[in-house]
Each structure stands twice: as C-alpha cells, then as structure tokens.
Amino acid sequence: MKVIFSNNDLELLNGCKNNIKNNIIKNSINALDTKNTILTQYRELIFERVGFEKMIRE
C-alpha cells in the first residue's frame, strides 16, 4: 500500500519536525542551565562549609 502526502501534509509534518527539534534544543539548554546552577550552588555551599570549619579551628 502506497501513501501519498499532499504538499500541505508535508509542510505540516516539516513544521512538526522543526517544533520538536526546537523543543529538544530548548530543553537541552534548560537542562544545562539547571546543571550549572546546581554546580554553582554546590560549590558555594562547600566554600561556605570549608570557610566555616577554618573559622572554628582558628
């Protein structure tokens, strides 16, 4: 069985493909931003903890 798509169908499919691709890119960027935020907060927490322990020792 052969399926024939009209030009309109192909344009809609192409639009869907582009939307999916753009959403994947946006989600990847958001995930990287979240990861970087978490790493920054973790580093700050460690820095605060190390600084706090140094103050206690002195």
Order of alpha helices (4+ residues) and beta strands (2+ residues): alpha
